Amino acid sequence: MAYVISDDCIGCGSCAADCPAGAISEGDEHYEINADTCTSCGTCAAVCPVGAPGEGE
């Protein structure tokens, strides 16, 4: 299951910089994860200072 980024995102970009799959990009309101590219490795959740990324449904 791909990860998703919640509205808690502060737009710091740490998740995008560390994503090994390159699945994260800046969206209109906050960073977004491409579900087709995400490998569910959890790196984004580990580096996010506010815990915005989490497992999607």
C-alpha distance matrix in Angstrom:
0.0 3.8 6.6 9.5 13.1 15.4 19.0 20.1 19.7 23.2 22.9 23.9 21.7 21.1 17.3 18.1 20.9 18.9 15.7 16.3 14.4 16.3 13.4 15.0 18.2 20.6 20.3 23.1 22.6 20.2 17.9 14.9 11.7 11.6 8.1 9.9 11.0 8.4 8.0 6.3 10.0 10.8 14.1 14.0 13.8 16.6 18.9 18.7 22.0 20.9 17.4 16.0 12.5 10.1 6.7 6.2 7.1
3.8 0.0 3.8 6.6 10.2 13.0 16.5 17.7 16.8 20.2 19.4 20.5 18.2 17.9 14.1 14.6 17.5 16.0 12.7 13.7 11.7 13.0 9.9 11.3 14.4 16.8 16.7 19.7 19.3 16.8 14.3 11.2 8.0 8.1 5.2 7.8 8.3 5.5 6.6 5.2 8.9 9.4 12.0 11.3 11.8 14.8 16.5 16.1 19.6 18.7 15.5 13.7 10.1 8.7 6.3 5.8 8.2
6.6 3.8 0.0 3.8 6.9 9.8 13.4 14.1 13.3 16.7 16.3 17.4 15.5 15.0 11.4 12.6 15.6 14.1 11.4 13.4 12.1 12.9 9.8 10.0 13.0 15.0 15.0 17.9 17.0 14.2 11.8 9.4 6.8 8.7 7.2 10.5 10.3 7.0 8.4 6.0 8.7 7.7 10.0 8.5 8.6 12.0 13.5 12.6 16.0 14.9 11.8 9.9 6.3 5.3 4.3 5.0 8.6
9.5 6.6 3.8 0.0 3.8 6.5 9.9 11.2 10.6 14.2 14.0 15.7 14.3 14.6 11.3 12.4 15.9 15.2 12.9 15.5 14.2 13.9 10.6 9.6 11.7 12.8 12.2 14.7 13.5 11.0 9.3 7.0 5.9 8.5 8.0 11.7 12.0 9.4 11.7 9.7 12.2 10.6 12.3 9.7 9.6 13.4 14.2 12.3 15.3 13.6 11.0 8.1 5.4 5.6 6.1 5.4 8.8
13.1 10.2 6.9 3.8 0.0 3.8 6.8 7.8 6.8 10.4 10.5 12.5 11.6 12.4 9.7 11.1 14.5 14.5 12.9 16.2 15.5 14.5 11.6 9.4 10.8 10.9 10.5 12.7 10.8 7.9 6.8 6.0 6.9 10.3 11.0 14.6 14.3 11.9 14.4 12.3 14.0 11.7 12.5 9.1 9.0 12.6 12.6 10.0 12.5 10.6 8.8 5.2 4.2 6.4 8.7 8.6 11.9
15.4 13.0 9.8 6.5 3.8 0.0 3.8 5.2 6.1 9.8 11.1 13.5 13.7 14.6 12.5 14.3 17.6 17.6 16.5 19.9 19.2 18.2 15.4 12.9 13.7 13.0 11.9 13.1 10.3 8.3 8.9 8.8 10.4 13.6 14.0 17.8 17.9 15.5 17.8 15.4 17.2 14.5 15.5 12.1 11.1 14.6 14.6 11.4 12.9 10.0 8.6 5.1 6.2 7.6 10.2 9.8 12.5
19.0 16.5 13.4 9.9 6.8 3.8 0.0 3.8 5.3 8.2 9.9 13.0 13.9 15.5 14.2 15.7 18.8 19.5 18.8 22.4 21.9 20.3 17.7 14.7 14.6 12.9 11.4 11.5 8.1 7.0 9.2 10.1 12.7 15.9 16.9 20.5 20.6 18.6 21.2 19.0 20.6 17.8 18.3 14.7 13.9 17.1 16.5 12.9 13.6 10.5 10.5 7.1 9.5 11.3 14.0 13.4 15.7
20.1 17.7 14.1 11.2 7.8 5.2 3.8 0.0 3.8 6.3 9.2 11.3 13.0 13.9 13.2 15.4 18.0 18.4 18.4 22.1 22.2 20.8 18.6 15.5 15.7 14.1 13.6 14.0 10.5 8.6 10.3 12.0 14.2 17.8 18.7 22.4 22.0 19.5 21.7 19.2 20.1 16.9 17.1 13.6 12.3 14.9 14.2 10.4 10.3 7.0 7.7 5.3 8.8 11.0 14.3 14.7 17.3
19.7 16.8 13.3 10.6 6.8 6.1 5.3 3.8 0.0 3.8 5.6 7.9 9.2 10.6 10.0 11.9 14.5 15.4 15.4 19.2 19.4 17.7 15.8 12.4 12.4 10.7 10.8 11.9 8.8 6.0 7.1 9.5 12.0 15.7 17.2 20.6 19.8 17.6 20.0 18.0 18.6 15.7 15.2 11.5 11.1 13.7 12.2 8.6 9.1 7.0 7.9 5.2 8.0 11.2 14.5 15.1 18.1
23.2 20.2 16.7 14.2 10.4 9.8 8.2 6.3 3.8 0.0 3.8 5.7 8.4 10.1 11.0 12.6 14.4 15.9 16.8 20.6 21.2 19.1 17.8 14.2 13.5 11.2 11.9 12.5 9.5 7.2 8.7 12.0 14.7 18.3 20.3 23.5 22.3 20.3 22.7 20.9 21.1 18.1 17.0 13.4 13.4 15.2 12.9 9.4 8.9 7.7 10.0 8.4 11.3 14.6 18.1 18.8 22.0
22.9 19.4 16.3 14.0 10.5 11.1 9.9 9.2 5.6 3.8 0.0 3.8 5.6 8.4 9.3 9.9 11.7 13.9 14.7 18.4 18.9 16.3 15.4 11.6 10.3 7.9 9.4 10.5 8.5 5.7 6.3 10.1 12.9 16.3 18.8 21.6 20.1 18.7 21.3 20.2 20.3 17.8 16.3 12.7 13.8 15.5 12.8 10.0 10.5 10.3 12.0 10.0 11.8 15.4 18.6 19.1 22.4
23.9 20.5 17.4 15.7 12.5 13.5 13.0 11.3 7.9 5.7 3.8 0.0 3.8 5.7 8.0 9.0 9.7 11.8 13.5 17.2 18.3 15.9 15.8 12.2 11.5 9.9 12.3 13.9 12.3 9.3 8.8 12.3 14.5 17.8 20.3 22.8 20.8 19.2 21.4 20.3 19.7 17.2 15.0 11.8 13.1 14.0 10.7 8.6 8.8 10.0 12.0 11.0 12.6 16.3 19.6 20.7 24.3
21.7 18.2 15.5 14.3 11.6 13.7 13.9 13.0 9.2 8.4 5.6 3.8 0.0 3.8 5.4 5.3 6.3 8.8 10.2 13.7 14.7 12.2 12.3 8.9 8.5 7.9 11.0 13.5 12.7 9.4 7.4 10.4 11.9 14.9 17.7 19.8 17.5 16.1 18.4 17.8 17.2 15.2 12.8 9.8 12.1 13.1 9.9 8.6 10.3 11.7 12.7 11.4 11.8 15.5 18.3 19.4 23.0
21.1 17.9 15.0 14.6 12.4 14.6 15.5 13.9 10.6 10.1 8.4 5.7 3.8 0.0 3.8 5.5 5.2 6.3 8.6 12.0 13.9 12.1 12.7 10.0 10.8 11.1 14.2 16.9 15.9 12.3 10.0 12.3 12.9 16.0 18.2 20.3 17.7 15.7 17.3 16.4 15.1 13.0 10.0 7.7 9.9 10.0 6.5 6.4 8.4 10.8 11.4 11.2 11.2 14.6 17.5 19.3 23.0
17.3 14.1 11.4 11.3 9.7 12.5 14.2 13.2 10.0 11.0 9.3 8.0 5.4 3.8 0.0 3.8 5.5 5.4 6.0 9.8 11.1 9.7 9.6 7.2 9.1 10.3 13.0 16.1 15.2 11.4 8.4 9.8 9.6 12.7 14.6 16.8 14.3 12.1 13.7 12.7 11.9 9.8 7.4 4.5 7.4 8.5 6.2 6.1 9.4 10.9 10.3 9.5 8.4 11.6 14.1 15.8 19.6
18.1 14.6 12.6 12.4 11.1 14.3 15.7 15.4 11.9 12.6 9.9 9.0 5.3 5.5 3.8 0.0 3.8 5.5 5.3 8.8 9.4 7.0 7.5 4.9 6.2 8.1 11.3 14.7 14.8 11.3 7.9 8.9 8.8 11.1 13.8 15.4 12.7 11.4 13.6 13.7 13.2 12.1 9.7 7.4 10.8 12.0 9.8 9.8 12.9 14.2 13.8 12.4 11.0 14.1 16.0 17.1 20.8
20.9 17.5 15.6 15.9 14.5 17.6 18.8 18.0 14.5 14.4 11.7 9.7 6.3 5.2 5.5 3.8 0.0 3.8 5.9 8.5 10.4 8.2 10.1 8.4 9.3 11.0 14.5 17.8 17.8 14.4 11.3 12.7 12.4 14.5 17.0 18.2 15.0 13.9 15.4 15.7 14.3 13.5 10.3 9.0 12.4 12.4 9.7 10.7 13.4 15.6 15.6 14.9 13.8 16.8 18.8 20.4 24.1
18.9 16.0 14.1 15.2 14.5 17.6 19.5 18.4 15.4 15.9 13.9 11.8 8.8 6.3 5.4 5.5 3.8 0.0 3.8 6.1 8.9 8.2 10.1 9.2 11.5 13.6 16.8 20.2 19.9 16.3 13.0 13.7 12.6 14.6 16.4 17.6 14.3 12.5 13.2 13.2 11.2 10.5 7.0 6.9 10.3 9.7 7.7 9.8 12.9 15.3 14.5 14.5 12.8 15.3 17.0 19.1 22.7
15.7 12.7 11.4 12.9 12.9 16.5 18.8 18.4 15.4 16.8 14.7 13.5 10.2 8.6 6.0 5.3 5.9 3.8 0.0 3.8 5.5 5.3 6.6 6.9 9.9 12.8 15.5 19.2 19.2 15.7 12.0 11.7 9.8 11.3 12.9 13.8 10.5 8.8 9.6 10.2 8.8 8.9 6.3 6.2 9.9 10.5 9.5 11.1 14.7 16.3 14.8 14.2 11.6 13.7 14.7 16.4 19.9
16.3 13.7 13.4 15.5 16.2 19.9 22.4 22.1 19.2 20.6 18.4 17.2 13.7 12.0 9.8 8.8 8.5 6.1 3.8 0.0 3.8 5.6 7.9 9.6 12.6 15.9 18.6 22.3 22.7 19.3 15.5 14.8 12.3 12.8 13.9 13.9 10.2 9.1 8.9 10.5 8.6 10.1 7.9 9.3 12.7 12.7 12.3 14.5 18.0 19.8 18.1 17.6 14.8 16.3 16.6 18.3 21.6
14.4 11.7 12.1 14.2 15.5 19.2 21.9 22.2 19.4 21.2 18.9 18.3 14.7 13.9 11.1 9.4 10.4 8.9 5.5 3.8 0.0 3.8 5.3 8.2 11.3 14.9 17.1 20.9 21.7 18.6 14.8 13.2 10.3 9.8 10.9 10.4 6.6 6.4 7.0 9.5 9.1 11.1 9.9 10.5 13.9 14.8 14.7 16.1 19.9 21.1 19.1 18.0 14.8 16.0 15.8 16.8 19.8
16.3 13.0 12.9 13.9 14.5 18.2 20.3 20.8 17.7 19.1 16.3 15.9 12.2 12.1 9.7 7.0 8.2 8.2 5.3 5.6 3.8 0.0 3.8 5.7 8.0 11.7 14.1 17.9 19.0 16.0 12.3 11.2 9.0 8.8 11.2 11.0 7.5 8.0 9.9 11.9 11.8 12.9 11.2 10.7 14.3 15.6 14.6 15.5 19.0 20.2 18.8 17.2 14.6 16.5 16.9 17.5 20.7
13.4 9.9 9.8 10.6 11.6 15.4 17.7 18.6 15.8 17.8 15.4 15.8 12.3 12.7 9.6 7.5 10.1 10.1 6.6 7.9 5.3 3.8 0.0 3.8 6.8 10.4 12.1 15.8 16.7 14.0 10.3 8.2 5.5 5.1 7.6 8.1 5.3 5.4 8.5 10.1 11.1 11.9 11.2 10.0 13.2 15.2 14.7 14.9 18.5 19.0 17.2 15.2 12.3 14.0 14.1 14.2 17.3
15.0 11.3 10.0 9.6 9.4 12.9 14.7 15.5 12.4 14.2 11.6 12.2 8.9 10.0 7.2 4.9 8.4 9.2 6.9 9.6 8.2 5.7 3.8 0.0 3.8 7.0 9.1 12.8 13.4 10.4 6.7 5.6 4.5 6.3 9.3 11.0 8.8 8.2 11.3 11.8 12.6 12.2 11.2 8.8 11.9 14.2 13.0 12.5 15.8 16.2 15.0 12.6 10.5 13.0 14.1 14.2 17.6
18.2 14.4 13.0 11.7 10.8 13.7 14.6 15.7 12.4 13.5 10.3 11.5 8.5 10.8 9.1 6.2 9.3 11.5 9.9 12.6 11.3 8.0 6.8 3.8 0.0 3.8 6.3 10.0 11.3 8.8 5.6 5.6 6.6 8.0 11.6 13.1 11.4 11.5 14.9 15.5 16.4 15.8 14.5 11.8 14.8 17.0 15.3 14.2 17.0 17.3 16.8 14.1 12.8 15.6 17.0 16.7 19.9
20.6 16.8 15.0 12.8 10.9 13.0 12.9 14.1 10.7 11.2 7.9 9.9 7.9 11.1 10.3 8.1 11.0 13.6 12.8 15.9 14.9 11.7 10.4 7.0 3.8 0.0 3.8 6.9 8.2 6.2 4.3 6.1 8.9 10.8 14.3 16.1 14.9 14.8 18.2 18.4 19.3 18.1 16.8 13.6 16.0 18.3 16.2 14.4 16.6 16.5 16.6 13.7 13.5 16.6 18.5 18.1 21.2
20.3 16.7 15.0 12.2 10.5 11.9 11.4 13.6 10.8 11.9 9.4 12.3 11.0 14.2 13.0 11.3 14.5 16.8 15.5 18.6 17.1 14.1 12.1 9.1 6.3 3.8 0.0 3.8 5.6 5.1 5.0 5.7 9.1 10.7 13.8 16.0 15.7 15.7 19.3 19.3 20.8 19.6 18.9 15.5 17.4 20.3 18.6 16.3 18.3 17.4 17.4 14.0 13.9 16.7 18.3 17.2 19.8
23.1 19.7 17.9 14.7 12.7 13.1 11.5 14.0 11.9 12.5 10.5 13.9 13.5 16.9 16.1 14.7 17.8 20.2 19.2 22.3 20.9 17.9 15.8 12.8 10.0 6.9 3.8 0.0 3.8 6.0 7.8 8.9 12.5 14.0 16.9 19.1 19.2 19.2 22.9 22.6 24.3 22.8 22.3 18.7 20.2 23.1 21.3 18.6 20.1 18.8 19.2 15.8 16.4 19.0 20.8 19.4 21.7
22.6 19.3 17.0 13.5 10.8 10.3 8.1 10.5 8.8 9.5 8.5 12.3 12.7 15.9 15.2 14.8 17.8 19.9 19.2 22.7 21.7 19.0 16.7 13.4 11.3 8.2 5.6 3.8 0.0 3.8 7.2 8.9 12.7 15.0 17.4 20.2 20.3 19.6 23.0 22.1 23.7 21.7 21.3 17.5 18.4 21.3 19.7 16.5 17.6 15.8 16.5 13.0 14.4 17.1 19.3 18.1 20.5
20.2 16.8 14.2 11.0 7.9 8.3 7.0 8.6 6.0 7.2 5.7 9.3 9.4 12.3 11.4 11.3 14.4 16.3 15.7 19.3 18.6 16.0 14.0 10.4 8.8 6.2 5.1 6.0 3.8 0.0 3.8 6.4 10.1 13.0 15.5 18.4 17.9 16.8 20.0 19.0 20.2 18.1 17.5 13.8 14.8 17.6 15.9 12.9 14.2 12.8 13.3 10.0 11.1 14.1 16.6 16.0 18.9
17.9 14.3 11.8 9.3 6.8 8.9 9.2 10.3 7.1 8.7 6.3 8.8 7.4 10.0 8.4 7.9 11.3 13.0 12.0 15.5 14.8 12.3 10.3 6.7 5.6 4.3 5.0 7.8 7.2 3.8 0.0 3.8 7.0 10.1 12.8 15.5 14.5 13.4 16.6 16.0 17.0 15.3 14.5 10.9 12.6 15.4 13.7 11.4 13.6 12.9 12.7 9.6 9.5 12.7 14.9 14.6 17.9
14.9 11.2 9.4 7.0 6.0 8.8 10.1 12.0 9.5 12.0 10.1 12.3 10.4 12.3 9.8 8.9 12.7 13.7 11.7 14.8 13.2 11.2 8.2 5.6 5.6 6.1 5.7 8.9 8.9 6.4 3.8 0.0 3.8 6.6 9.2 12.0 11.5 10.7 14.1 13.7 15.5 14.3 14.2 11.0 12.7 15.9 15.0 13.1 15.9 14.9 13.8 10.5 9.2 11.6 12.9 12.0 15.1
11.7 8.0 6.8 5.9 6.9 10.4 12.7 14.2 12.0 14.7 12.9 14.5 11.9 12.9 9.6 8.8 12.4 12.6 9.8 12.3 10.3 9.0 5.5 4.5 6.6 8.9 9.1 12.5 12.7 10.1 7.0 3.8 0.0 3.8 6.0 8.8 8.1 6.9 10.4 10.3 12.3 11.8 12.2 9.6 11.7 14.8 14.6 13.4 16.7 16.1 14.3 11.4 8.8 10.5 10.9 10.3 13.4
11.6 8.1 8.7 8.5 10.3 13.6 15.9 17.8 15.7 18.3 16.3 17.8 14.9 16.0 12.7 11.1 14.5 14.6 11.3 12.8 9.8 8.8 5.1 6.3 8.0 10.8 10.7 14.0 15.0 13.0 10.1 6.6 3.8 0.0 3.8 5.5 5.5 6.1 9.8 10.9 13.3 13.8 14.4 12.6 14.8 17.8 17.7 16.9 20.4 19.9 17.9 15.1 12.3 13.3 12.8 11.6 14.0
8.1 5.2 7.2 8.0 11.0 14.0 16.9 18.7 17.2 20.3 18.8 20.3 17.7 18.2 14.6 13.8 17.0 16.4 12.9 13.9 10.9 11.2 7.6 9.3 11.6 14.3 13.8 16.9 17.4 15.5 12.8 9.2 6.0 3.8 0.0 3.8 5.5 5.2 8.3 9.1 12.3 13.1 14.6 13.3 14.9 18.0 18.7 18.1 21.6 20.8 18.2 15.6 12.4 12.3 10.8 9.2 11.1
9.9 7.8 10.5 11.7 14.6 17.8 20.5 22.4 20.6 23.5 21.6 22.8 19.8 20.3 16.8 15.4 18.2 17.6 13.8 13.9 10.4 11.0 8.1 11.0 13.1 16.1 16.0 19.1 20.2 18.4 15.5 12.0 8.8 5.5 3.8 0.0 3.8 5.9 8.4 10.5 13.4 15.1 16.4 15.7 17.7 20.4 21.1 20.9 24.6 24.1 21.6 19.2 15.9 15.7 14.0 12.5 14.1
11.0 8.3 10.3 12.0 14.3 17.9 20.6 22.0 19.8 22.3 20.1 20.8 17.5 17.7 14.3 12.7 15.0 14.3 10.5 10.2 6.6 7.5 5.3 8.8 11.4 14.9 15.7 19.2 20.3 17.9 14.5 11.5 8.1 5.5 5.5 3.8 0.0 3.8 6.4 9.2 11.2 13.2 13.7 13.3 15.9 18.1 18.5 18.9 22.6 22.8 20.4 18.3 15.0 15.4 14.2 13.7 15.9
8.4 5.5 7.0 9.4 11.9 15.5 18.6 19.5 17.6 20.3 18.7 19.2 16.1 15.7 12.1 11.4 13.9 12.5 8.8 9.1 6.4 8.0 5.4 8.2 11.5 14.8 15.7 19.2 19.6 16.8 13.4 10.7 6.9 6.1 5.2 5.9 3.8 0.0 3.8 5.6 7.8 9.5 10.5 10.2 12.4 14.7 15.6 15.9 19.7 19.8 17.1 15.4 11.8 11.9 10.7 10.9 13.6
8.0 6.6 8.4 11.7 14.4 17.8 21.2 21.7 20.0 22.7 21.3 21.4 18.4 17.3 13.7 13.6 15.4 13.2 9.6 8.9 7.0 9.9 8.5 11.3 14.9 18.2 19.3 22.9 23.0 20.0 16.6 14.1 10.4 9.8 8.3 8.4 6.4 3.8 0.0 3.8 5.5 8.4 9.9 10.9 12.7 14.3 15.8 16.9 20.7 21.0 18.0 17.0 13.2 12.7 11.1 12.1 14.5
6.3 5.2 6.0 9.7 12.3 15.4 19.0 19.2 18.0 20.9 20.2 20.3 17.8 16.4 12.7 13.7 15.7 13.2 10.2 10.5 9.5 11.9 10.1 11.8 15.5 18.4 19.3 22.6 22.1 19.0 16.0 13.7 10.3 10.9 9.1 10.5 9.2 5.6 3.8 0.0 3.8 5.5 8.2 9.1 9.9 11.8 13.9 14.7 18.3 18.3 15.0 14.3 10.5 9.4 7.7 9.5 12.1
10.0 8.9 8.7 12.2 14.0 17.2 20.6 20.1 18.6 21.1 20.3 19.7 17.2 15.1 11.9 13.2 14.3 11.2 8.8 8.6 9.1 11.8 11.1 12.6 16.4 19.3 20.8 24.3 23.7 20.2 17.0 15.5 12.3 13.3 12.3 13.4 11.2 7.8 5.5 3.8 0.0 3.8 5.7 8.0 9.0 9.7 11.9 13.6 17.1 17.9 14.8 15.0 11.4 10.8 10.1 12.7 15.5
10.8 9.4 7.7 10.6 11.7 14.5 17.8 16.9 15.7 18.1 17.8 17.2 15.2 13.0 9.8 12.1 13.5 10.5 8.9 10.1 11.1 12.9 11.9 12.2 15.8 18.1 19.6 22.8 21.7 18.1 15.3 14.3 11.8 13.8 13.1 15.1 13.2 9.5 8.4 5.5 3.8 0.0 3.8 5.4 5.3 6.3 8.9 10.2 13.6 14.2 11.1 11.6 8.4 8.0 8.4 11.6 14.8
14.1 12.0 10.0 12.3 12.5 15.5 18.3 17.1 15.2 17.0 16.3 15.0 12.8 10.0 7.4 9.7 10.3 7.0 6.3 7.9 9.9 11.2 11.2 11.2 14.5 16.8 18.9 22.3 21.3 17.5 14.5 14.2 12.2 14.4 14.6 16.4 13.7 10.5 9.9 8.2 5.7 3.8 0.0 3.8 5.5 5.1 6.4 8.6 12.1 13.6 11.3 12.0 9.4 10.4 11.6 14.5 18.0
14.0 11.3 8.5 9.7 9.1 12.1 14.7 13.6 11.5 13.4 12.7 11.8 9.8 7.7 4.5 7.4 9.0 6.9 6.2 9.3 10.5 10.7 10.0 8.8 11.8 13.6 15.5 18.7 17.5 13.8 10.9 11.0 9.6 12.6 13.3 15.7 13.3 10.2 10.9 9.1 8.0 5.4 3.8 0.0 3.8 5.4 5.4 6.1 9.9 10.9 8.8 8.7 6.3 8.5 10.6 13.0 16.7
13.8 11.8 8.6 9.6 9.0 11.1 13.9 12.3 11.1 13.4 13.8 13.1 12.1 9.9 7.4 10.8 12.4 10.3 9.9 12.7 13.9 14.3 13.2 11.9 14.8 16.0 17.4 20.2 18.4 14.8 12.6 12.7 11.7 14.8 14.9 17.7 15.9 12.4 12.7 9.9 9.0 5.3 5.5 3.8 0.0 3.8 5.6 5.4 8.6 8.9 6.0 7.1 5.0 6.4 9.0 12.0 15.5
16.6 14.8 12.0 13.4 12.6 14.6 17.1 14.9 13.7 15.2 15.5 14.0 13.1 10.0 8.5 12.0 12.4 9.7 10.5 12.7 14.8 15.6 15.2 14.2 17.0 18.3 20.3 23.1 21.3 17.6 15.4 15.9 14.8 17.8 18.0 20.4 18.1 14.7 14.3 11.8 9.7 6.3 5.1 5.4 3.8 0.0 3.8 5.9 8.3 10.0 7.9 10.1 8.7 9.9 12.2 15.5 18.9
18.9 16.5 13.5 14.2 12.6 14.6 16.5 14.2 12.2 12.9 12.8 10.7 9.9 6.5 6.2 9.8 9.7 7.7 9.5 12.3 14.7 14.6 14.7 13.0 15.3 16.2 18.6 21.3 19.7 15.9 13.7 15.0 14.6 17.7 18.7 21.1 18.5 15.6 15.8 13.9 11.9 8.9 6.4 5.4 5.6 3.8 0.0 3.8 6.3 9.0 8.3 10.0 9.4 11.8 14.6 17.4 21.0
18.7 16.1 12.6 12.3 10.0 11.4 12.9 10.4 8.6 9.4 10.0 8.6 8.6 6.4 6.1 9.8 10.7 9.8 11.1 14.5 16.1 15.5 14.9 12.5 14.2 14.4 16.3 18.6 16.5 12.9 11.4 13.1 13.4 16.9 18.1 20.9 18.9 15.9 16.9 14.7 13.6 10.2 8.6 6.1 5.4 5.9 3.8 0.0 3.8 5.6 5.3 6.7 7.3 10.2 13.6 16.0 19.6
22.0 19.6 16.0 15.3 12.5 12.9 13.6 10.3 9.1 8.9 10.5 8.8 10.3 8.4 9.4 12.9 13.4 12.9 14.7 18.0 19.9 19.0 18.5 15.8 17.0 16.6 18.3 20.1 17.6 14.2 13.6 15.9 16.7 20.4 21.6 24.6 22.6 19.7 20.7 18.3 17.1 13.6 12.1 9.9 8.6 8.3 6.3 3.8 0.0 3.8 5.9 8.1 10.1 12.8 16.4 18.8 22.1
20.9 18.7 14.9 13.6 10.6 10.0 10.5 7.0 7.0 7.7 10.3 10.0 11.7 10.8 10.9 14.2 15.6 15.3 16.3 19.8 21.1 20.2 19.0 16.2 17.3 16.5 17.4 18.8 15.8 12.8 12.9 14.9 16.1 19.9 20.8 24.1 22.8 19.8 21.0 18.3 17.9 14.2 13.6 10.9 8.9 10.0 9.0 5.6 3.8 0.0 3.8 5.6 8.7 11.1 14.8 16.8 19.9
17.4 15.5 11.8 11.0 8.8 8.6 10.5 7.7 7.9 10.0 12.0 12.0 12.7 11.4 10.3 13.8 15.6 14.5 14.8 18.1 19.1 18.8 17.2 15.0 16.8 16.6 17.4 19.2 16.5 13.3 12.7 13.8 14.3 17.9 18.2 21.6 20.4 17.1 18.0 15.0 14.8 11.1 11.3 8.8 6.0 7.9 8.3 5.3 5.9 3.8 0.0 3.8 5.8 7.5 11.2 13.5 16.7
16.0 13.7 9.9 8.1 5.2 5.1 7.1 5.3 5.2 8.4 10.0 11.0 11.4 11.2 9.5 12.4 14.9 14.5 14.2 17.6 18.0 17.2 15.2 12.6 14.1 13.7 14.0 15.8 13.0 10.0 9.6 10.5 11.4 15.1 15.6 19.2 18.3 15.4 17.0 14.3 15.0 11.6 12.0 8.7 7.1 10.1 10.0 6.7 8.1 5.6 3.8 0.0 3.8 6.5 10.1 11.5 14.7
12.5 10.1 6.3 5.4 4.2 6.2 9.5 8.8 8.0 11.3 11.8 12.6 11.8 11.2 8.4 11.0 13.8 12.8 11.6 14.8 14.8 14.6 12.3 10.5 12.8 13.5 13.9 16.4 14.4 11.1 9.5 9.2 8.8 12.3 12.4 15.9 15.0 11.8 13.2 10.5 11.4 8.4 9.4 6.3 5.0 8.7 9.4 7.3 10.1 8.7 5.8 3.8 0.0 3.8 7.1 8.9 12.4
10.1 8.7 5.3 5.6 6.4 7.6 11.3 11.0 11.2 14.6 15.4 16.3 15.5 14.6 11.6 14.1 16.8 15.3 13.7 16.3 16.0 16.5 14.0 13.0 15.6 16.6 16.7 19.0 17.1 14.1 12.7 11.6 10.5 13.3 12.3 15.7 15.4 11.9 12.7 9.4 10.8 8.0 10.4 8.5 6.4 9.9 11.8 10.2 12.8 11.1 7.5 6.5 3.8 0.0 3.8 6.3 9.6
6.7 6.3 4.3 6.1 8.7 10.2 14.0 14.3 14.5 18.1 18.6 19.6 18.3 17.5 14.1 16.0 18.8 17.0 14.7 16.6 15.8 16.9 14.1 14.1 17.0 18.5 18.3 20.8 19.3 16.6 14.9 12.9 10.9 12.8 10.8 14.0 14.2 10.7 11.1 7.7 10.1 8.4 11.6 10.6 9.0 12.2 14.6 13.6 16.4 14.8 11.2 10.1 7.1 3.8 0.0 3.8 6.7
6.2 5.8 5.0 5.4 8.6 9.8 13.4 14.7 15.1 18.8 19.1 20.7 19.4 19.3 15.8 17.1 20.4 19.1 16.4 18.3 16.8 17.5 14.2 14.2 16.7 18.1 17.2 19.4 18.1 16.0 14.6 12.0 10.3 11.6 9.2 12.5 13.7 10.9 12.1 9.5 12.7 11.6 14.5 13.0 12.0 15.5 17.4 16.0 18.8 16.8 13.5 11.5 8.9 6.3 3.8 0.0 3.8
7.1 8.2 8.6 8.8 11.9 12.5 15.7 17.3 18.1 22.0 22.4 24.3 23.0 23.0 19.6 20.8 24.1 22.7 19.9 21.6 19.8 20.7 17.3 17.6 19.9 21.2 19.8 21.7 20.5 18.9 17.9 15.1 13.4 14.0 11.1 14.1 15.9 13.6 14.5 12.1 15.5 14.8 18.0 16.7 15.5 18.9 21.0 19.6 22.1 19.9 16.7 14.7 12.4 9.6 6.7 3.8 0.0
